[in-house]
Amino acid sequence: MSANVKAAVSPYPKKRFFRRMEAYLLLLPALIIIAAFFGYPLSKAIQLSFMHYVLFEPNNIHFSGLDNYKSILSEDNLPGILFNSLIWVVLTVGLQFGLGFALALALNKSFRGKNVYQAIVFLPWAVSAFLIGMIFKLMFSERNGLINELLMKFGLSDHAVPFLALTGTSIYPVIAAMIWYGVPFFGIMILAALQSVPKDVYESADIDGAGKVRQLFQITIPYIKPTLILTVLLRCIWVFNSADLIYVMTNGGPANSSHNLPSYIFNKIGYSTDYGQASALGVMMLIFLTVYAVVFLRATKYDEAGDI
């Protein structure tokens, strides 16, 4: 056997070297792209977070240590923005997941006109967030908005409510728009996972007398658990980083009461042009989301998911 191994080894040192390095050479283009489009912006953001860097003060740019982090943590707006970020993610992802799961279960059955209905249901995912924000802003408008018209028509309110101008509650219309926008994503992902569950497993469960609810919790969910975990993980990160609907519908107002962390970063850059503090907020978000991803994967036991 040792003779065969020696025979298999190339007698040419250069060929042996390239064979050992083959995997790294194939990965090199991807690593260069990641370094250029991910590594450089990340390192630049970390660098700026430790600098006093205000665009309107070009002669006062200098290293400031932890001053940006101290200024952010001492801001009065921060507790409210953190609370908004929390309810923004929990309510949005929670309701998107529940509605998307129900949608996928319904579309996993055979019925007449299923393909047409499926295409219509998934349309919101193909519409731009800007357009969705403008439509929901019009719907919740105090003047001739659909929501106010319905409330007054059914006697639930005797006057128009300025939903987008109420301090403390103006973020909820934006959450409603975000829920409507994201349900198709969960529907598509969960429907694809449901269609991978073997039919004979359900047939065996029917023979054993297992009801639909028991099949759902003991067969369906365990089978598609890896997809559920990854979908929720990614969606939480995307929703947490999302600010476009907030910017279109309320611009963070009134009085910063509907800002989440990403929209507050846009506000820092757009109005105060303080790239240092904006970068510090971005670095804090990166650390938080990294910790969240690690804790979430361990808490949900992703490595063991699907082993049934």
N, C-alpha and C positions, 0 to 999 in steps of 0.2 A: 504493500500500500504506500509506503514511504517513497518507493521508486516511482510510483505513478504520480505522487504529489510533486516530486522533483521534476518529472517530465512535464507537468502542467505549468510549472513556473517558467516564465519567459526568461530566456538567457540575456535579454537586452535590458540594461538598467533603466533607460529612458522610458521604455514601454511599461515596466513595472511601476515606475514613478507616476506616469499618467493614469495608469489603471487605479492606483491607490487614490489619486486625487480626482478621479472622474466625477464622483458625486459632488465634491466641492465646486468643481468647475461648472457643472450643470446648474448649481444653485447660485453661482456668482452673479448672473444678470439680475435675478430676483433680489439678491442682497443689495446690489448697487441701487436698484429702484427704491427699495425700502429705505435705504440710508439717505437717498436724495429727497424723497417725498414725505418721509416720516421722521427719520432721525434728525435731519437738519432743523425742521420747524420745531421739533420737540426741544432740542438743545438750545435753540434761540429763545424759545418761550421761557425755559428755565433760567437762562442768562438774564433776560429782561426782568424777570420777577425779582431779581436782586438789584435792580437799578432804578434810579429816579429817571424816568423816561417819559416826559410829557412833550407831545409833538409841538405845542406852541411855545416851548421853552428850549430851543435848540442849543442855547449856550449854557444850559444848566443840566446837562446829562452826565450822571456820575454813578458810581457804585454806592448803593445805600444799604447794603446788608439786608436785615430782616424788616426794614421800615415799612415796606409795602404790605407784608403779612400783618404787622402790628396795626397798621391803619385800617385794614379790612376787618380784622377781628374786633376792632373797637367801634366800628360803624353802628349807628342805631338801626339802620335798615336791615342789617344782616339777619337777626332772628326771624323777622317776617319773611325775608326772601328764602331762608332755609325751610321755613314751614310751608311756604308756597311750593318749593321744589319737592317736598315730601308728599304733599297731597296731590300735586301734579302727577307724580309717578304712580303713587298707590291707586288713586281713583282711575286714572287713565288706563294703566296696564291691567288692573283688576277687572274693570268693566269690559275692556277690549277682549281680555282672555275669556271671560264668561260668555259674552255674546258671540265671540268667534268660535268657541267650542260648540255652542248650541247650533250655530250656522253650519259648522262642519258636519255635525251629527245628522242634521236635516238633509244636507246635500249628499251624504253618503248613502242615502236610500234611493231606490229607483222610482221615478215618477215621470209623468208626461211633461215635456217641455223643460226638463232638467237643465239641459245645456244653455238654453236661452236665459233661464232664471239665474243660473250660475254666473253667466257673463254680466248680467245686470247688477247682481249683488257685489261683484268684485270691481265694479267701475270706480268707486271712490279712490281706490289705490292708484288709479291711473291719472287722477286729477291733481294739478299742482296745489301745493299747500297755500300758496298766495291766493289762488282763486277761492279755495275753501274758506280761508280766513275772511275774504271780502263778502262771501255769501252769508256766513254766520254772523258777521258784523251787521249786515243789513237785516237779518232775521231778528236779532236782539236789539235793534235800534229803538230808541224811545219814540221816534217819529215814524209811524206807518210800518213798524216792524211786525213780522208775522206772529211772533210770540206774544207781544202785547195785544195784538188784535184778537188772538184766540183767548187770552186771559179775560179780556173785557167782554168778549162775546159770550163766554160761558159763565160770566158773573163772578169770576175768581178775583178780579181786581176792578176798582172803579176809576182807575187812572193809569196812565202809561208809566211803566217802571224803567228808569234809566239803568238797565242791567250793567252796562259797560262803564258806568261812571260812579258805581257804588264802592266806596272804600271797604276792602275786606271780602267782598263777594264778586268783584269784577273778574276774577280768574275762572270762576265756574262756567260761564259761557264759553270760554276758551277751552276748558277741559271737555265740554260737550262736543265742540268741534273736533278736538283731537281724538275723542272716542270714536266718533263717526268715521273719521279718516282712517283709523288703524284697525278696525274690526276685520276688514277683508284680509289683512296680512295674517292674522291669527287663523282665519277661516281657511286660507290657502294652505298654510303650513300643517295645520291639524288634519285637514281633509286628505292631504297627501300621505300623512302618517296612518290615518285610519284605513286607507285603501291597501296598506301593506300588511294588515293583520290577516292571517290565514282564515278563510271561511270555514274550514273544517273544524277549527277550534270552537266556533260558535255552534256548529251543528252538534258537536259532542256535548257542549254545555246544555243545548236544548234537550238532548236525549236524557241528560242527567237531571233535568228539571230546574235548571238555574234560570231565574227570572232576568228581565232586561237590566234592572238596576244592579243586580249581582254581577252580571256579565260586564257591565260598564266598569265597576270598581275592581273586579278580580281578573278581567281579561283585557279589556280595551285600554284602560289607563296604564296598567303595568307594561303592556306592549309598546305603547307610544311614549312612555315616560322620557326616554332620551330626547325626543323631539320637543316635548313640552318644556323640559328644563332649559334646553338651548334657546328655544323661542322666547321664553320669558326672560332669560338672561339678556339676550340681545335686545329685546324690545325695551326692557328697563333702561339699558344704556342709551338706546336711541332716543327714547322719550325724555330721559334726563337731560340729554344734550340738545333737545329741540327747543327752539325759541322763535321760529318764524311765525307761527300762528299768534303768539303773544304780541310780537312786534306789529303784525298787521291789524289785530283787533283792538288792542288797548295801549300798545306802546309802553307797557309796564305801569300804566297809570290806573286810577288817579293816585298821585303822590307815591309812586313806586309800589303800590299795594298789590299789583298783579305780576310783579317781576318774579322769574325764577333765576337761578344762577347764570345760565347762558345768556338770557336776555339782559341781565344786569351787566354782564361782560360787554355786550354790544353797546350798552348805554355808556359804560366807562370809556370805550374807544370812540364812540360817535360824538359824545357831548363834551367830556372832559379831556379827551385825547390822551388819557393816562395809560400808556401801554404797559407801564411797570405794574400798576395795581391790577390791570386786566390780566396780565400774564400770571401774576400771583394767584388770582382766582382760578385761572385755568389749570395751574399746577395742583392746587388744592382739589379741584374736581378730578384730575387724573389719579391722584392718590386715593381719593374716596372710592372711585369706580373700580380701581384695581383691588382694593380691599374687599369691596362688595362682591366682585366676581369670584375671588378665592373663597370667601365665606359662603356664598350662595352654592357654589359647586360642591363644597364639602358638606354643607347642611342637607342638600338634596341627594347626597351620595350618588353623584353622577357616574362614577366609575362602576357602580353596581347596577345602574339603571338598565332595564331591559332583560335582566337575568331572571326569567320566570320559568 
